[in-house]
Amino acid sequence: MKKRVTGIGGIFFKSKDPKATKDWYSKHLGFNTDQWGSTFWWKDKEGNDCSTQWSPMKEDTDYYEPSKKQFMVNYRVENLEELLEELKNEGVDIVGEMQTFDYGKFGWIMDPEGNKIELWEPIDKAFL
């Protein structure tokens, strides 16, 4: 089987006050925060620069819909287009259409517990 998920690309969660949450994590845990949250940089086993995003979002965000959960995990993947086709053929619920940006491709699925999962084929060098 081909490699599907290669790592965690991000953790997103609802917050009553995202700014205060980011400020708390910055002050007490040393997170380097910006308007989106905090980006953690690391290297994969081949030595490539990679990132994982941590982001508190407004509690009324609709970004996680159709999930009703308070969080969403983003997984880094290889060849998103092929993976989405394979998942569709396996009966996985695909949410919306794949989107492409200068920092990567995104697709969404639902797991059996009703969690929306974001799949990201990253272009990490876009952030450097």
C-alpha positions as CSV (number, residue, x, y, z in Angstrom):
1,M,0.0,0.0,0.0
2,K,1.2,3.5,-0.8
3,K,2.0,5.9,2.0
4,R,-1.1,8.0,2.7
5,V,-0.6,10.1,5.8
6,T,2.9,11.4,6.4
7,G,2.4,13.4,9.6
8,I,0.2,15.9,11.4
9,G,-0.2,19.1,9.5
10,G,-2.2,21.0,12.0
11,I,-4.4,21.1,15.1
12,F,-7.4,23.4,14.9
13,F,-9.8,24.0,17.7
14,K,-12.7,26.3,18.7
15,S,-12.0,29.0,21.3
16,K,-14.2,31.6,23.0
17,D,-11.4,34.1,22.6
18,P,-8.7,33.0,20.1
19,K,-6.5,36.0,20.7
20,A,-6.5,35.5,24.5
21,T,-5.8,31.8,24.0
22,K,-2.8,32.6,21.6
23,D,-1.5,35.2,24.1
24,W,-1.7,32.6,27.0
25,Y,0.2,30.0,25.0
26,S,2.7,32.6,24.0
27,K,3.3,33.8,27.5
28,H,3.2,30.5,29.4
29,L,4.4,28.0,26.9
30,G,6.6,30.1,24.6
31,F,4.5,29.6,21.4
32,N,5.6,32.1,18.7
33,T,2.1,33.2,17.7
34,D,0.7,35.3,14.8
35,Q,-2.8,35.9,13.5
36,W,-3.2,32.2,12.6
37,G,-1.8,30.6,15.7
38,S,1.7,29.1,15.8
39,T,3.7,27.2,13.2
40,F,6.1,24.5,14.4
41,W,9.0,23.7,12.1
42,W,10.7,20.3,11.9
43,K,12.6,18.2,9.5
44,D,11.4,14.9,8.0
45,K,13.7,11.9,7.8
46,E,15.1,13.1,4.5
47,G,16.0,16.5,6.0
48,N,13.2,18.5,4.3
49,D,11.8,21.4,6.2
50,C,8.2,20.7,7.3
51,S,5.6,22.5,9.4
52,T,2.7,21.8,11.7
53,Q,0.1,24.5,12.4
54,W,-1.6,25.1,15.8
55,S,-4.6,27.3,15.5
56,P,-7.4,28.4,17.9
57,M,-10.4,29.5,15.9
58,K,-13.6,31.4,16.8
59,E,-16.1,29.2,18.5
60,D,-18.7,30.0,15.8
61,T,-16.5,29.0,12.9
62,D,-18.2,26.9,10.2
63,Y,-14.9,25.6,8.9
64,Y,-15.4,22.2,10.5
65,E,-18.9,21.7,9.1
66,P,-20.6,19.3,8.6
67,S,-18.8,18.1,11.8
68,K,-20.3,19.4,15.0
69,K,-17.0,18.8,16.9
70,Q,-14.9,21.4,18.6
71,F,-11.7,20.5,16.8
72,M,-10.3,19.4,13.4
73,V,-7.0,17.6,12.7
74,N,-5.1,18.3,9.5
75,Y,-3.0,15.4,8.2
76,R,-0.1,15.8,5.8
77,V,-0.4,13.5,2.8
78,E,1.3,12.6,-0.4
79,N,-0.5,12.9,-3.8
80,L,-3.9,14.2,-2.5
81,E,-5.7,13.8,-5.8
82,E,-4.9,10.1,-6.0
83,L,-5.7,9.6,-2.3
84,L,-9.1,11.2,-2.5
85,E,-10.0,9.0,-5.4
86,E,-8.9,5.9,-3.5
87,L,-10.8,7.0,-0.4
88,K,-13.9,7.7,-2.5
89,N,-13.7,4.2,-4.0
90,E,-13.4,2.8,-0.5
91,G,-16.7,4.5,0.5
92,V,-15.2,7.3,2.6
93,D,-17.4,10.4,2.8
94,I,-15.6,13.2,0.8
95,V,-16.6,16.7,1.9
96,G,-16.5,19.4,-0.8
97,E,-14.0,19.8,-3.6
98,M,-10.2,19.8,-3.4
99,Q,-8.7,23.2,-3.2
100,T,-5.3,24.3,-4.5
101,F,-3.2,27.2,-3.1
102,D,0.5,28.2,-3.5
103,Y,1.2,26.4,-0.2
104,G,-0.5,23.1,-1.1
105,K,-3.6,21.2,-1.9
106,F,-6.5,20.5,0.6
107,G,-9.3,18.0,0.7
108,W,-11.7,17.0,3.4
109,I,-13.3,13.7,4.6
110,M,-15.4,12.6,7.5
111,D,-14.4,9.7,9.8
112,P,-17.0,7.3,11.3
113,E,-17.3,9.4,14.5
114,G,-18.4,12.5,12.6
115,N,-15.0,14.3,12.8
116,K,-14.1,16.3,9.7
117,I,-10.5,15.6,8.7
118,E,-8.4,18.0,6.6
119,L,-5.9,16.4,4.2
120,W,-3.0,18.6,3.1
121,E,-0.5,17.9,0.4
122,P,1.9,20.6,1.5
123,I,4.4,22.9,-0.2
124,D,6.4,23.8,2.9
125,K,8.9,26.0,1.0
126,A,6.0,28.5,0.4
127,F,6.3,29.4,4.1
128,L,10.1,29.8,4.2
